Amino acid sequence: MDTIEIIKSPGTKIKSVDWNNLRFGVFFSDHIFVSEYTNDKWDNGTIQPYGAMDIEPANCTLHYGQTIFEGLKAFPSVKGGVNIFRPDMNGKRMMGSAEAVCIPPYPVEKFVEAVKEVVAIDSDWIPKKRGESLYIRPFSFGTGNFLGVNASDTYKFIIILSPVASYYKEGLNPVKILVETEKVRAVRGGLGAAKTAANYAASMRAGLMAHQKGFSQVLWLDGVHRKYIDEVGAMNIMFVINDELITPALDKGNILAGVTRNTVLQLAKEFGMKITEREISIDEVADAHKNGSLQEVFGTGTAAVISPVGMLQYKGKEMIINNNKIGKYAQRFYDTITGIQYGEIEDKYNWNVHLDI
Ligand SMILES: Cc1ncc(COP(=O)(O)O)c(C=O)c1O
């Protein structure tokens, strides 16, 4: 493995953290990992103090958005040490995102090694309470300074760390979701499967309007027929109809291949559920709701793990799901995944990368 140079921060900001009010992505740890891409290769990288970066006004990423990111978490294990959940999956996905926007991919082994090293250096920043975690944000962007619309020759790959609160303050609460019928997040042949800034910029306005109407997120329909379900906010979406787990397939390239999605599908197999990855239309969901076969709807993602949907509104009509209560499947997936992450349940699939800190 490459040797990562380490430049230690002269002090620590850890005392300035409000540990009883962590929220999401507000506090940042003392160190970051930085690797530079020049002359067609990534360097070994440096761990250095967190601090402001110089950006020229002509920075190409500010103008054309050549940037990608990832999100994963490290958890305090009840057995001691730290569990980083499935970092290889994020590393692989980031390589795919890189390809989509012409960023040279950062190799998965280097990605996992850098995550481990920077988490180990700032291990004091891992919150101790059940439900809390250290959020890990790797990202990469073009550093060239020019105005021509073309890919940069130079890039940075950076990892920053942020202690975050539990997504749920008072247990798993079902959310209200608005089915978006006007705007679309991604189109076939576009960037939907990449974790790149453009997708999040494209989704902000619809999200804001949904918030103003009292919904927590929008459910995106496909950009071609405005009929098939893509995903919800920054989560993948799953339906339980007649005890069958149904989720949109990844083959159209317009939704993100969620790590939590993959985790739930593996567990569902272990639990003996029937699983189908396929197109599912909003009309099929509405029909299943009408005839009583729609048992559960839930989102899956690193932030919330599982987010039960209590109400879906489509074209002004409300569908109340499972009496606006958490379903047994959502609860089981949530309990099993968080149990593995915090080291309370056996990690049969070797999902955790454990650090003895
Ligand atoms: C658009 C989108 N879909 C789905 C997900 C869920 O992915 P994961 O389970 O890897 O967090 C995310 C979050 O990263 C996302 O941003």
The ligand as a MOL file (V3000), in Angstrom:
LIG
                    3D

  0  0  0     0  0            999 V3000
M  V30 BEGIN CTAB
M  V30 COUNTS 16 16 0 0 0
M  V30 BEGIN ATOM
M  V30 1 C -30.1700 10.0450 -4.9320 0
M  V30 2 C -29.8870 9.0230 -3.8940 0
M  V30 3 N -30.5030 7.8370 -3.9530 0
M  V30 4 C -30.2750 6.8560 -3.0550 0
M  V30 5 C -29.3950 7.0450 -2.0000 0
M  V30 6 C -29.1590 5.9420 -1.0240 0
M  V30 7 O -27.8730 5.4070 -1.1660 0
M  V30 8 P -27.0820 4.7720 0.0570 0
M  V30 9 O -27.9360 3.6770 0.5740 0
M  V30 10 O -25.8060 4.2870 -0.5330 0
M  V30 11 O -26.8910 5.8660 1.0530 0
M  V30 12 C -28.7290 8.2740 -1.8840 0
M  V30 13 C -27.8150 8.5320 -0.7790 0
M  V30 14 O -26.6420 8.4350 -0.9200 0
M  V30 15 C -28.9650 9.2780 -2.8600 0
M  V30 16 O -28.3360 10.4700 -2.7920 0
M  V30 END ATOM
M  V30 BEGIN BOND
M  V30 1 1 1 2
M  V30 2 1 2 3
M  V30 3 2 2 15
M  V30 4 2 3 4
M  V30 5 1 4 5
M  V30 6 1 5 6
M  V30 7 2 5 12
M  V30 8 1 6 7
M  V30 9 1 7 8
M  V30 10 2 8 9
M  V30 11 1 8 10
M  V30 12 1 8 11
M  V30 13 1 12 13
M  V30 14 1 12 15
M  V30 15 2 13 14
M  V30 16 1 15 16
M  V30 END BOND
M  V30 END CTAB
M  END
